[in-house]
């Protein structure tokens, strides 16, 4: 009987030793840690991110509830580019300057009377201009010399026949002088030339 009991005890100890080795083996083998993935609720561009908790296995990140998302800044629409500027209005064309001498020649051509002495009267005006330039200094002198030359060339009676025409020319010249078209002695000498041209 003792032998049987001894065999049973040896068996029990053997079984206990085997169980102990299995337990020790299980406990000593390093356990593979499972790494929990990061949990991100929103991207960093969308919200402020702060660490909430940290442990040996993983780090958790959540959005801070105390810092709400900033309101988006409204973007104004692109302004409509302005259209082309309207063309500048053309300035009014100023009237062409009046050629006083040409106008006077035309006036004399239509108003000169009598017809018989037109060429002689033209010669008188040309002669006064050529001989009086630089010597006659006033309009009064110019008119007096012209009247004397006319009386000498035509005689008193024929010269008087031109008095109405000369009065019309004097009125025309006075209007142009008042308008500022003629003022200097050189202007009047040019008018005398224009009268001679209109008489021919």
C-alpha positions as CSV (number, residue, x, y, z in Angstrom):
1,X,0.0,0.0,0.0
2,X,2.8,2.4,0.8
3,X,4.1,1.9,-2.6
4,X,0.8,2.8,-4.2
5,X,0.5,5.9,-2.1
6,X,4.1,6.9,-3.0
7,X,3.3,6.5,-6.7
8,X,0.2,8.6,-6.4
9,X,2.1,11.4,-4.6
10,X,4.7,11.4,-7.2
11,X,2.1,11.7,-9.9
12,X,0.4,14.6,-8.0
13,X,3.6,16.5,-7.6
14,X,4.4,15.9,-11.3
15,X,1.0,17.2,-12.3
16,X,1.3,20.2,-10.0
17,X,4.7,21.0,-11.4
18,X,3.5,20.8,-15.0
19,X,0.6,23.1,-14.1
20,X,3.0,25.6,-12.4
21,X,5.3,25.6,-15.4
22,X,2.3,26.3,-17.7
23,X,1.1,29.2,-15.5
24,X,4.7,30.6,-15.2
25,X,5.2,30.3,-19.0
26,X,1.9,32.2,-19.6
27,X,2.7,34.9,-17.2
28,X,6.3,35.4,-18.3
29,X,5.6,35.6,-22.1
30,X,5.4,39.4,-22.9
31,X,1.9,40.4,-24.0
32,X,1.7,42.2,-27.3
33,X,0.3,45.6,-26.7
34,X,-2.4,46.9,-28.9
35,X,-1.9,50.5,-29.9
36,X,-5.1,52.3,-30.1
37,X,-5.2,54.6,-33.1
38,X,-5.4,58.4,-32.8
39,X,-8.9,59.7,-32.8
40,X,-9.2,63.0,-34.6
41,X,-12.6,64.6,-34.7
42,X,-11.6,67.4,-37.0
43,X,-8.6,68.6,-38.8
44,X,-6.3,71.3,-37.4
45,X,-7.5,73.6,-40.0
46,X,-11.1,73.3,-38.8
47,X,-10.8,73.6,-35.0
48,X,-8.3,74.0,-32.2
49,X,-7.0,70.6,-31.0
50,X,-5.9,70.0,-27.4
51,X,-4.7,66.7,-25.7
52,X,-7.4,65.3,-23.4
53,X,-5.7,62.2,-21.9
54,X,-2.6,60.2,-22.2
55,X,-1.8,56.5,-21.1
56,X,0.8,54.0,-21.8
57,X,-1.0,52.6,-24.8
58,X,-2.3,55.6,-26.8
59,X,-2.8,59.3,-26.9
60,X,-6.3,60.6,-27.4
61,X,-7.0,64.0,-29.1
62,X,-10.4,65.6,-29.1
63,X,-11.6,69.0,-30.0
64,X,-11.8,71.6,-27.2
65,X,-15.4,72.3,-26.6
66,X,-14.5,75.7,-25.0
67,X,-13.0,77.0,-28.3
68,X,-15.7,76.9,-31.1
69,X,-14.9,77.1,-34.7
70,X,-14.3,80.8,-35.9
71,X,-16.9,82.1,-38.2
72,X,-15.8,82.1,-41.8
73,X,-14.8,85.5,-43.1
74,X,-17.2,86.5,-46.0
75,X,-15.3,87.0,-49.2
76,X,-16.7,89.9,-51.2
77,X,-17.6,89.1,-54.8
78,X,-15.1,90.2,-57.5
79,X,-16.0,93.7,-58.6
80,X,-17.2,94.0,-62.1
81,X,-14.4,95.7,-64.1
82,X,-15.4,99.0,-65.5
83,X,-16.3,99.3,-69.1
84,X,-14.3,101.3,-71.6
85,X,-14.3,105.0,-71.0
86,X,-16.6,106.8,-73.4
87,X,-14.7,108.7,-76.1
88,X,-14.0,112.3,-75.3
89,X,-16.2,114.6,-77.2
90,X,-14.5,116.3,-80.1
91,X,-13.9,119.9,-79.3
92,X,-15.8,122.2,-81.6
93,X,-13.9,123.2,-84.6
94,X,-13.1,126.9,-84.3
95,X,-14.1,129.0,-87.3
96,X,-11.5,129.7,-89.8
97,X,-9.9,133.1,-89.3
98,X,-11.4,135.6,-91.6
99,X,-9.0,137.0,-94.2
100,X,-9.8,140.7,-93.8
101,X,-7.9,141.6,-97.0
102,X,-9.8,139.0,-99.1
103,X,-13.1,140.1,-97.7
104,X,-12.3,143.7,-98.4
105,X,-11.3,142.9,-102.0
106,X,-14.6,141.2,-102.5
107,X,-16.5,144.1,-101.0
108,X,-14.8,146.6,-103.2
109,X,-15.3,144.4,-106.3
110,X,-19.0,144.6,-105.8
111,X,-19.4,148.2,-104.5
112,X,-17.0,150.2,-106.7
113,X,-18.6,152.9,-108.7
114,X,-18.2,154.4,-111.3
115,X,-16.8,151.8,-113.7
116,X,-14.9,154.2,-115.9
117,X,-12.0,155.0,-113.5
118,X,-11.6,151.6,-111.6
119,X,-8.1,150.9,-113.0
120,X,-6.9,154.5,-112.3
121,X,-8.3,154.3,-108.8
122,X,-6.4,151.0,-108.3
123,X,-3.2,152.6,-109.4
124,X,-3.7,155.4,-106.9
125,X,-4.0,153.1,-103.9
126,X,-1.0,151.0,-105.0
127,X,1.0,154.2,-105.4
128,X,0.1,155.5,-102.0
129,X,1.2,152.2,-100.4
130,X,4.5,152.1,-102.2
131,X,5.4,155.7,-101.6
132,X,3.9,156.2,-98.2
133,X,5.2,153.1,-96.4
134,X,7.6,154.2,-93.6
135,X,6.5,157.9,-94.1
136,X,2.8,157.9,-93.2
137,X,2.3,157.3,-89.4
138,X,-1.4,157.8,-88.9
139,X,-4.6,156.8,-90.5
140,X,-5.5,160.4,-91.0
141,X,-2.3,161.1,-93.0
142,X,-3.0,158.0,-95.1
143,X,-6.6,159.1,-96.0
144,X,-5.5,162.7,-96.8
145,X,-2.7,161.6,-99.1
146,X,-5.0,159.2,-100.9
147,X,-7.6,162.0,-101.5
148,X,-5.0,164.4,-102.8
149,X,-3.6,161.7,-105.2
150,X,-7.1,160.9,-106.5
151,X,-7.8,164.6,-107.2
152,X,-4.5,165.0,-109.1
153,X,-5.0,161.8,-111.1
154,X,-8.8,162.2,-111.9
155,X,-9.5,165.9,-111.5
156,X,-11.9,167.3,-109.0
157,X,-15.2,166.4,-110.6
158,X,-14.3,162.8,-111.4
159,X,-12.6,162.4,-108.0
160,X,-15.9,163.6,-106.3
161,X,-17.8,160.9,-108.1
162,X,-15.9,158.3,-106.0
163,X,-16.9,159.9,-102.7
164,X,-19.9,157.7,-102.0
165,X,-17.7,154.6,-102.6
166,X,-15.0,155.9,-100.4
167,X,-17.6,156.6,-97.6
168,X,-18.7,152.9,-97.8
169,X,-15.1,151.7,-97.6
170,X,-14.5,154.0,-94.6
171,X,-17.5,152.5,-92.8
172,X,-16.3,149.0,-93.5
173,X,-12.9,149.8,-92.1
174,X,-14.3,151.3,-89.0
175,X,-16.4,148.2,-88.2
176,X,-13.3,146.0,-88.6
177,X,-11.3,148.3,-86.4
178,X,-14.0,148.1,-83.7
179,X,-13.9,144.3,-83.9
180,X,-10.1,144.3,-83.5
181,X,-9.5,142.9,-87.0
182,X,-7.3,145.8,-88.0
183,X,-5.4,148.2,-85.8
184,X,-1.9,149.0,-87.0
185,X,-0.6,151.1,-89.8
186,X,0.6,147.9,-91.5
187,X,-2.9,146.6,-91.3
188,X,-4.2,149.6,-93.1
189,X,-1.5,149.4,-95.8
190,X,-2.6,145.9,-96.4
191,X,-6.2,147.1,-96.7
192,X,-5.1,149.7,-99.3
193,X,-3.5,146.8,-101.3
194,X,-6.8,144.8,-101.0
195,X,-8.8,147.8,-102.3
196,X,-6.5,148.1,-105.3
197,X,-6.9,144.4,-106.0
198,X,-10.7,144.6,-105.8
199,X,-10.8,147.6,-108.2
200,X,-9.0,145.7,-110.9
